[in-house]
Amino acid sequence: MYTTTNEDDILNNYAAEPKIHYAEYPAIWEQRKYVLQGLFATLIVTTLVLVGFSVS
């Protein structure tokens, strides 16, 4: 922990800051995987909505 003092001898504690790393643009195979996940999630939500309408 990083500690400093000001003019009145009051301690200020600062948390350790993590190193920053930037995200990279997803590769083409990752993009395809995201599309498949989106399609699967849409299918599940659509099925749940249709089942809900048919039950009520």
N, C-alpha and C positions, 0 to 999 in steps of 0.2 A: 504494500500500500504506500502511496506517495503522500507525504505529509509536509505541509508548509506552515509557517507562522506569519501573521501580519504584524502591523506596528504595535498592536496592543497585546502581543504574545498570545493570541487566540489561535488554536490549532485548526487547520483546514485539512481534512482527509479526502483524498481523491481515489476512486477505484482505479485499478489497472485497466487500461484500455486495450482491447484485443487488436491484433493486426487486421487491417482491412484487405479483403480480397474481392475482386469484382467477378460477377457472374459472366459466364461465356454463353454465346448464342448456342442453342441446342443443335446437335448434329441431325442429319436427315432421318436417321433411324430413330432418334429420340422424338422427333416431330411426328413420325408415323405412329409411334407408341402412344403419344398424347392424343392423336386423332382417334385411335382405337379405344382408348379409355373414355373419351368423350362420347363416342357412339354407344359404348356399353352402358355408360351412366344414363344417357338419354333413353335407351331401351328400358332400363330398370324404372326410371321415373315415369315414362309413358305407361308401362305395364301397371305400376301402382295406381296411377290416376284412373286408368280404365277399370281396374278391379274395384277401386273406391266408388266409381260411378255405378258400376253394375250391382254392387251390394246395396247401395242406398236407394 
